[in-house]
């Protein structure tokens, strides 16, 4: 594996974690939104990652990550009885998203650390390349 493929692999990780951070931000932004029906209520979303298998750069055993898609959570929505709320349905209920704020904060910290780790890998590879170039001096 060449040092150049390290940048491709770490770059794929950065892109994946960026999508993870964006979906987490979307979930947190909509955590307290309200609607009058289950069809209109925001549902938590999570990215699904997959591996780009060996042969990624024609080197056996080298792989990267890619986002296969973003799926909606199947957890039940939160339902609250608030008959005086303007968005309450005919039975007096409002619906809130199935976003677990604590879980989303943990996802955000995890994605942020994974992003930082990928940056460190790229910095280490860059330093190795610079030191290799300075060997001949």
C-alpha positions as CSV (number, residue, x, y, z in Angstrom):
1,X,0.0,0.0,0.0
2,X,1.4,3.4,-0.9
3,X,1.3,6.4,1.2
4,X,-1.0,8.1,-1.3
5,X,-3.7,5.5,-0.8
6,X,-3.8,6.5,2.9
7,X,-5.2,9.8,1.9
8,X,-7.9,8.2,-0.2
9,X,-8.9,5.8,2.7
10,X,-8.8,8.6,5.3
11,X,-10.7,10.8,2.9
12,X,-13.5,8.2,2.6
13,X,-13.7,8.2,6.4
14,X,-13.9,12.0,6.6
15,X,-16.7,12.0,4.0
16,X,-18.6,9.3,5.9
17,X,-18.2,11.0,9.3
18,X,-19.3,14.3,7.7
19,X,-22.6,12.7,6.7
20,X,-22.9,11.2,10.1
21,X,-22.5,14.6,11.7
22,X,-25.0,16.2,9.3
23,X,-27.7,13.6,10.1
24,X,-27.0,14.0,13.8
25,X,-27.4,17.7,13.5
26,X,-30.6,17.3,11.6
27,X,-32.0,14.9,14.2
28,X,-31.1,17.4,17.0
29,X,-32.5,20.3,15.2
30,X,-35.9,18.5,14.8
31,X,-35.9,16.8,18.2
32,X,-38.7,19.1,19.6
33,X,-40.7,19.7,16.4
34,X,-44.4,19.0,16.7
35,X,-47.0,17.8,14.2
36,X,-50.6,16.7,14.3
37,X,-50.2,13.4,12.6
38,X,-47.8,10.5,12.5
39,X,-47.3,10.9,8.7
40,X,-46.0,14.5,9.1
41,X,-43.8,13.9,12.1
42,X,-40.0,13.9,11.6
43,X,-38.3,10.6,12.2
44,X,-34.7,10.1,13.4
45,X,-32.3,9.3,10.6
46,X,-29.0,7.3,10.7
47,X,-26.5,6.7,8.0
48,X,-25.6,3.1,7.0
49,X,-21.9,2.5,6.3
50,X,-20.4,-0.2,4.1
51,X,-17.0,-1.3,3.2
52,X,-15.4,-0.8,-0.2
53,X,-13.8,-4.2,-0.4
54,X,-10.2,-5.2,-1.0
55,X,-8.7,-4.1,-4.3
56,X,-9.7,-0.5,-3.6
57,X,-6.4,0.7,-4.9
58,X,-5.3,-2.6,-6.4
59,X,-3.6,-3.6,-3.2
60,X,-5.0,-6.7,-1.4
61,X,-6.4,-6.0,2.1
62,X,-6.9,-2.3,1.5
63,X,-10.5,-1.1,2.0
64,X,-12.3,2.2,2.5
65,X,-15.8,3.2,3.8
66,X,-18.8,4.5,1.9
67,X,-22.3,5.5,2.9
68,X,-24.8,3.0,1.6
69,X,-27.7,5.3,2.5
70,X,-29.6,7.0,5.3
71,X,-32.5,5.1,7.0
72,X,-35.3,6.4,9.2
73,X,-35.7,5.0,12.7
74,X,-38.6,2.6,13.2
75,X,-38.9,3.5,16.9
76,X,-42.3,4.7,18.0
77,X,-43.1,8.4,17.9
78,X,-43.7,10.3,21.1
79,X,-47.3,11.2,21.6
80,X,-48.5,13.8,24.1
81,X,-52.0,14.8,25.2
82,X,-52.3,18.5,24.8
83,X,-55.8,19.4,23.7
84,X,-55.2,23.1,23.9
85,X,-52.3,23.0,21.4
86,X,-53.1,24.5,18.0
87,X,-51.6,21.4,16.2
88,X,-53.4,18.9,18.3
89,X,-55.4,16.3,16.3
90,X,-59.2,15.7,16.9
91,X,-58.3,13.5,19.9
92,X,-56.2,16.2,21.5
93,X,-52.8,14.6,20.8
94,X,-49.6,16.1,19.3
95,X,-46.8,14.0,17.9
96,X,-43.1,14.5,18.5
97,X,-40.1,12.9,16.7
98,X,-38.5,9.6,18.0
99,X,-35.2,11.4,18.5
100,X,-33.3,10.4,21.6
101,X,-31.2,13.5,22.4
102,X,-28.7,11.6,24.6
103,X,-28.1,9.0,21.9
104,X,-27.6,11.8,19.3
105,X,-25.1,13.6,21.5
106,X,-23.1,10.3,21.9
107,X,-23.3,9.9,18.1
108,X,-22.0,13.4,17.6
109,X,-19.1,12.9,20.0
110,X,-18.2,9.6,18.3
111,X,-18.4,11.0,14.8
112,X,-16.3,14.0,15.8
113,X,-13.6,11.8,17.3
114,X,-13.6,9.5,14.3
115,X,-13.2,12.6,12.1
116,X,-10.3,13.9,14.2
117,X,-8.6,10.5,14.1
118,X,-8.8,10.5,10.3
119,X,-7.2,13.9,10.2
120,X,-4.4,12.6,12.5
121,X,-3.8,9.7,10.1
122,X,-3.5,12.1,7.2
123,X,-1.2,14.4,9.2
124,X,1.0,11.4,10.1
125,X,1.2,10.2,6.5
126,X,2.1,13.8,5.4
127,X,4.9,13.9,7.9
128,X,6.2,10.6,6.8
129,X,6.3,11.8,3.2
130,X,8.0,15.0,4.1
131,X,10.6,13.1,6.2
132,X,11.2,10.7,3.3
133,X,11.8,13.6,1.0
134,X,14.3,15.1,3.4
135,X,16.4,11.9,3.6
136,X,18.3,12.8,0.5
137,X,19.5,16.2,1.8
